[in-house]
Amino acid sequence: MRSLFPVTDLTTTGAAAPDREWSLDELAEAYAYPAALPDGTSWLRANMVSTLDGAAQHDGRSQPISCAADMRIFGTLRGLAD
């Protein structure tokens, strides 16, 4: 997996080598929720896949336009939300 944006928290441990599949623990760390939020603050997360022509679904589902890496990240995000 390759991260498109650099880590903004310099105290976070470095990411795994970009040319190998990340473990579930590494994905969970990369997509972790903030450790602490001020009272009354909410956290919103979004994940999106699309095709080159801008489609976000095929026959009402996003899975046909997703690759294995997309599905691993989606599963990680769902697991962190639960």
Secondary structure, 3 states (H helix, E strand, C coil): CCCCCCCCCCCCCCCCCCCCCCCHHHHHHHCCCCCCCCCCCCCCCCCCCCCCCCCCCECCECHHHCCHHHHHHHHHHHHHHC
